[in-house]
Amino acid sequence: MALLIVGGLNWALVGLLSFDLVATLFGTQSTLTRLVYILVGVSALYAIYLVSRWGSRSDG
C-alpha cells in the first residue's frame, strides 16, 4: 500500500507541477530510481490482482 501511495503522489506531482520527486531524491534514471518505479508498478499489478479476487469472491 505504501508503494501505491508513493507512486500516486509522485504522479500527482508530475501532472500538477512537472516535478518528479523520486527522480529528485534518487537521481534521474539512476538504478535506485528505476527500482522504485519497478516496485511501484509491481505493487499496482498486485493491487489489481487483489481487487479482482475480491470482486469475484462470492458471499456464502
N, CA, C and O of each residue as an XYZ file, in Angstrom:
240
protein
N       0.828     -1.189      0.000
C       0.000      0.000      0.000
C       0.875      1.257      0.000
O       0.564      2.241     -0.670
N       1.962      1.208      0.754
C       2.847      2.382      0.820
C       3.414      2.714     -0.562
O       3.523      3.884     -0.928
N       3.776      1.676     -1.327
C       4.323      1.931     -2.670
C       3.275      2.530     -3.593
O       3.596      3.382     -4.423
N       2.026      2.098     -3.461
C       0.962      2.683     -4.276
C       0.759      4.152     -3.930
O       0.515      4.972     -4.815
N       0.858      4.484     -2.659
C       0.709      5.876     -2.230
C       1.867      6.716     -2.755
O       1.654      7.808     -3.282
N       3.088      6.212     -2.615
C       4.259      6.933     -3.133
C       4.125      7.159     -4.632
O       4.371      8.260     -5.124
N       3.733      6.112     -5.358
C       3.580      6.232     -6.806
C       2.486      7.211     -7.185
O       2.658      8.024     -8.094
N       1.358      7.134     -6.488
C       0.257      8.047     -6.775
C       0.618      9.495     -6.505
O       0.318     10.377     -7.310
N       1.265      9.740     -5.369
C       1.687     11.107     -5.053
C       2.725     11.615     -6.047
O       2.687     12.776     -6.454
N       3.644     10.751     -6.432
C       4.666     11.165     -7.391
C       4.030     11.550     -8.724
O       4.396     12.566     -9.315
N       3.069     10.736     -9.207
C       2.416     11.056    -10.475
C       1.546     12.295    -10.359
O       1.408     13.044    -11.327
N       0.953     12.526     -9.189
C       0.197     13.761     -8.990
C       1.118     14.975     -9.094
O       0.761     15.982     -9.705
N       2.300     14.873     -8.496
C       3.270     15.966     -8.582
C       3.748     16.174    -10.016
O       3.916     17.310    -10.460
N       3.967     15.079    -10.737
C       4.384     15.197    -12.138
C       3.289     15.882    -12.950
O       3.571     16.768    -13.756
N       2.055     15.476    -12.741
C       0.943     16.046    -13.507
C       0.652     17.497    -13.163
O       0.385     18.310    -14.048
N       0.702     17.817    -11.887
C       0.341     19.165    -11.459
C       1.482     20.169    -11.583
O       1.273     21.315    -11.979
N       2.685     19.729    -11.243
C       3.805     20.666    -11.132
C       5.001     20.326    -12.023
O       6.015     21.023    -11.992
N       4.887     19.265    -12.812
C       6.019     18.772    -13.603
C       7.244     18.536    -12.727
O       8.370     18.860    -13.104
N       6.998     17.963    -11.545
C       8.059     17.707    -10.567
C       8.071     16.230    -10.219
O       7.096     15.713     -9.673
N       9.164     15.546    -10.529
C       9.315     14.120    -10.250
C      10.108     13.961     -8.953
O      11.334     14.068     -8.948
N       9.399     13.708     -7.865
C      10.030     13.618     -6.551
C      11.011     12.456     -6.472
O      12.095     12.606     -5.909
N      10.657     11.311     -7.022
C      11.536     10.139     -6.969
C      12.853     10.429     -7.686
O      13.925     10.123     -7.165
N      12.775     11.013     -8.870
C      13.990     11.342     -9.618
C      14.801     12.416     -8.900
O      16.031     12.397     -8.941
N      14.118     13.352     -8.243
C      14.816     14.380     -7.500
C      15.574     13.780     -6.313
O      16.704     14.176     -6.025
N      14.953     12.836     -5.639
C      15.595     12.225     -4.468
C      16.731     11.269     -4.832
O      17.762     11.242     -4.160
N      16.543     10.490     -5.891
C      17.485      9.420     -6.187
C      18.280      9.603     -7.472
O      19.149      8.787     -7.778
N      17.999     10.656     -8.227
C      18.714     10.899     -9.476
C      17.890     10.454    -10.672
O      17.145      9.477    -10.600
N      18.031     11.176    -11.762
C      17.285     10.872    -12.974
C      17.772      9.555    -13.567
O      18.935      9.421    -13.947
N      16.871      8.598    -13.638
C      17.119      7.269    -14.202
C      18.312      6.551    -13.563
O      19.005      5.774    -14.220
N      18.541      6.819    -12.280
C      19.550      6.050    -11.557
C      18.990      4.652    -11.297
O      17.798      4.411    -11.491
N      19.831      3.757    -10.869
C      19.389      2.399    -10.574
C      18.340      2.401     -9.473
O      17.362      1.659     -9.555
N      18.525      3.218     -8.448
C      17.562      3.272     -7.352
C      16.225      3.853     -7.811
O      15.167      3.372     -7.405
N      16.268      4.876     -8.650
C      15.032      5.449     -9.194
C      14.272      4.410    -10.005
O      13.060      4.258     -9.851
N      14.977      3.706    -10.857
C      14.343      2.671    -11.672
C      13.763      1.566    -10.796
O      12.694      1.033    -11.093
N      14.470      1.220     -9.712
C      13.983      0.195     -8.792
C      12.689      0.655     -8.118
O      11.752     -0.132     -7.982
N      12.629      1.910     -7.698
C      11.402      2.435     -7.089
C      10.259      2.362     -8.087
O       9.161      1.930     -7.736
N      10.498      2.782     -9.341
C       9.453      2.725    -10.362
C       8.983      1.287    -10.590
O       7.784      1.043    -10.725
N       9.905      0.350    -10.632
C       9.559     -1.058    -10.837
C       8.732     -1.575     -9.665
O       7.733     -2.264     -9.871
N       9.134     -1.252     -8.446
C       8.399     -1.701     -7.268
C       6.994     -1.105     -7.218
O       6.044     -1.788     -6.835
N       6.858      0.156     -7.601
C       5.537      0.782     -7.650
C       4.672      0.063     -8.691
O       3.499     -0.212     -8.437
N       5.235     -0.237     -9.842
C       4.490     -0.945    -10.887
C       4.076     -2.342    -10.462
O       2.946     -2.758    -10.721
N       4.964     -3.062     -9.821
C       4.641     -4.412     -9.344
C       3.566     -4.343     -8.271
O       2.663     -5.180     -8.243
N       3.653     -3.356     -7.390
C       2.620     -3.232     -6.359
C       1.267     -2.891     -6.975
O       0.238     -3.345     -6.476
N       1.246     -2.111     -8.036
C      -0.008     -1.805     -8.726
C      -0.587     -3.063     -9.370
O      -1.794     -3.293     -9.305
N       0.257     -3.867     -9.984
C      -0.218     -5.121    -10.573
C      -0.775     -6.049     -9.498
O      -1.794     -6.707     -9.706
N      -0.112     -6.097     -8.362
C      -0.595     -6.926     -7.251
C      -1.932     -6.393     -6.730
O      -2.818     -7.178     -6.392
N      -2.084     -5.088     -6.662
C      -3.343     -4.495     -6.212
C      -4.469     -4.839     -7.187
O      -5.589     -5.127     -6.763
N      -4.180     -4.811     -8.482
C      -5.179     -5.207     -9.485
C      -5.596     -6.659     -9.259
O      -6.780     -6.992     -9.315
N      -4.620     -7.509     -9.006
C      -4.897     -8.920     -8.727
C      -5.787     -9.065     -7.492
O      -6.769     -9.806     -7.522
N      -5.451     -8.365     -6.409
C      -6.246     -8.452     -5.179
C      -7.664     -7.954     -5.389
O      -8.615     -8.585     -4.928
N      -7.816     -6.841     -6.070
C      -9.148     -6.290     -6.303
C      -9.978     -7.245     -7.155
O     -11.172     -7.417     -6.910
N      -9.357     -7.863     -8.149
C     -10.099     -8.802     -8.989
C     -10.516    -10.031     -8.186
O     -11.589    -10.588     -8.420
N      -9.683    -10.455     -7.246
C     -10.053    -11.594     -6.383
C     -11.186    -11.224     -5.452
O     -12.086    -12.032     -5.224
N     -11.160    -10.008     -4.906
C     -12.221     -9.554     -4.002
C     -13.546     -9.450     -4.762
O     -14.606     -9.778     -4.227
N     -13.474     -8.991     -6.009
C     -14.682     -8.835     -6.796
C     -15.305    -10.160     -7.202
O     -16.521    -10.248     -7.372
N     -14.480    -11.197     -7.359
C     -15.004    -12.485     -7.808
C     -15.370    -13.414     -6.645
O     -15.914    -14.497     -6.858
N     -15.071    -12.989     -5.426
C     -15.385    -13.808     -4.256
C     -16.891    -13.775     -3.989
O     -17.498    -12.705     -3.946
N     -17.472    -14.931     -3.815
C     -18.915    -14.983     -3.535
C     -19.150    -14.939     -2.027
O     -18.325    -15.402     -1.240
N     -20.275    -14.379     -1.650
C     -20.633    -14.284     -0.227
C     -21.442    -15.511      0.162
O     -22.667    -15.520      0.039
N     -20.771    -16.522      0.620
C     -21.528    -17.653      1.116
C     -21.127    -18.876      0.503
O     -21.675    -19.933      0.817
